[in-house]
Amino acid sequence: MKHLFPILLLLAPLFAGAQESDSTGFLRPPYLHRGDTVGIVSPAGKLPLKTDTAKIRQRFESWGLHVKFGPHCADREQPYFAGTDEERAADLQAMIDDESVKAVIACRGGYGSVRLLPLVDLARLRERPKWVVGFSDITMLHLALRKLRIESIHGPMPAGFHYDGKEDPSPETHPHPNIPQTHTNHHQPQPHNHPQTDKPPLAPDKTLLINKKVENLEKSTLGRGIWQ
């Protein structure tokens, strides 16, 4: 997981642009190239006080990427959220619409992404696909993109990066930038696991949010056609 963004860069020479996934029929955004710009927004909770956006920028720049922060990414005016619903939605929509931004990365999760669905037009990503990255509360955006049949990444967010040497901050451990490498970890299975099989596409599990929020959205006229 710590090599997520470097891996996107490493795969870049292998893919020309947006394409249909080989087996799922989902639209796959173009992979990142060195020199690309990524947009970082906070669709949900505000950032912890200790968050250093300068270090976040440095981390991405060490991967050869430029960074554009949403105007309210580090907003702390609200009791919990990183700005009002309208402000957070505007930040997200601006990154989606900005042709110079090649990936939209949530800085943190928490709660609040579901409140943006009626306010943003995610369908624009069908016209100009780009990666949306995040997990936890950002699962709501992934589910909306799944409805639109657009691939996204359920992956780590900058507010959770380590900057004290515990995490390798760059792809320099790879001997050549055009040769992706994989790492295998061997662990004993948890005794309560039950092996099962399934076919892609798979959706991340966020049971509480799915049960409480998606059902209501599907019954409403909100979401600009996302929920069918």
N, C-alpha and C positions, 0 to 999 in steps of 0.2 A: 504493500500500500504506500509506503514512503517513496516509492519510485514511480508513482502514478503519472505525474506530469512529465518527468523525463522519458517514460515509456511512450507516452503520446508523441513526444518529439522524435524518439528513435524510430517509430513506425512511420513517420511522415513521408520518407522517401518512397515507401511502398504503395502509397495511395495518392491519386491525383486530386480527388475532390469528393463531394458528397456522393453517396452511392447507396443502392439498395443492399441491405445485408444479405449474405449468401443464402441463408436458410429461413430467416424469419419474415422477410418482406418489410422490415422496418427501415426507415431512412437513417443512414449512418452519416453524421457530420464529418467534414474533412478533419484529418489529424493536424496537430499543430506543427509549425515550422519555427525554427529559431528566427527571432525577429518579429514574431506575431505578438499581438496585444491581447491580454486577457482582462476581462472586466470582473471586479470583485464587488459584491453587494452583500447587504445583510437583510434578507427577506423576512427575518423573524426577530429573535431577541437581539438586544444591543450587546456590544462587545464587552467582555470583562475589562475592568480598569487597567489590568496589567498588559492588555494587548498592545503590542508595539507595531503599528502599521508600517513603520520604516523598515523593520526587520522582515515583515511579510514581503514588501517590495524587493528587498535585497535577495530574499530567497528565490523569488521568481526570476529576477534579473540574472542570478547565478545559473539559471537554466536557459538563459538566452531569450527570455520573454520580457515584454514590456507590460506594465501594469496600469490600469485605469480604475481608480476607486469610484464607486458611486458617491454622490454628494452627501448621502446620509448613512454611509457605511459605518461610520464611527459616531453617529448621532446618539447623544445620551439625554436628550430633553424629555423623553417619555419615561414613565416609571419602569417599563419592561421592554417595549419594542424599540428598534433602531429607527425611530421616526414614526409618523402616523402611517396608517394603512396606505393613504394616497401617496405619501412621500416614498415609502418603500416600493410601492408598485411602480411609481414613476422611475425610480432608479433601475429596477429590473427591466422595465420596458425600454428604457433608453439603451441599456446594454444589448438587448435583443435587436433593436433597430439600428444600432451603430455598426456600419459596415466594416469599420476598422477593428472591431472586437471579434475575436475568433473563438472565444470560449467564455462562458459566464459561470463564475465560481462563487458559491455562497461562502461567506466568511465564517458563519456559525449557524447552528440550528436553534433549538429551543422550542418556541411556538410562535405561530403567526403567518406562516406561508399560505395556509388555507384561506386566510382572509384576503389574500391578494388575487385569488383566482377570478373573481368577478371583475377585477380592475385591470387585468393584463390580457394582451392578445398573444398567447403562446403560439397560435397558428401561424404567426409570421415566420416561425422557425421552419415551417414547411417550405417557404420560399427561399430562405437563406439559412440552412441548418448550421448550428454551432453547438458545441458540447455544453451541457448544463451539468455542473458538478456539485455534489454535496450529499449529506445523509441526514439521519434523524428527522427533524421536522421538514427538511427539504424533500423528503419522500413524497409529499403532496405534489410537488412540481413534477417529480418523476412519474407519478401516476397519471397526471394530466398529459404529460408528453407521451406516455404509453398509449393513451386514448388517441393521440394524434399519430401514433406509429412512428415516433422519432426516438432514436436511441439516446440515452444519457448515461451518466456515470454516478453510481452510488458510491462515493469515495470521500476521502479525508478533506477537511476544510482548514484553511489557513489559521484560524483562531486556535486550532488544536495542534499546530506544528510545535516541535521542540526546537529551541534555539540555544541549547546548552551543551551540544555535542552528543546528545543521546540519539539523535536521528541524523543520518547522512543527508546533508542539505542539497546535494547535487548529483548529477549523473556521472561524475568523474570516475566512479568505480567501474564503469563499463570501459573495456579497452578500446572500443571504436564506436563513434556515435551512430553508425549505420547498422550495427549488429545488436539487436535486442537480445537480452539474456534473461533466463528464468532462474528462479531459486526455489528449491524444494525443501520443505520442512516435514519431518516425520514425527508424528505424535500418535500415542495410543488413543483409540476412539473412546468417547465417553460411553459408559456401559448402558445408559438409557437411550442412546441414539437408535433410531429405527431406519435402516437403509430403505430408500425409495428411489424411484426413477421418475423423471419428468422431462418434458421437452421445452425448449425455449420458444417464445420469450418468457423469462421469469421476472416477476415483479417483486421488489423488496417488501418485506413484511412489516407493516406498521398497523397492526390489527386495531388498536384503539382508535386511531385517526380514521381508518377506513370505515369502521362501523359507525362512528359518531358523525363524521363529516361528509364523506363521499356520498353516502346514501341521501343526505339532505341536498347536496349539490346536484345530484342526478335528477332529483325531483323538481328542481327549480329551473328557471330560464336563464340563470346566471352562467357565467363562464365563457361567453362568446362562442358557443358551439363546441366547447371542449368535451362536455359530457353528453353522450348520445344514448 
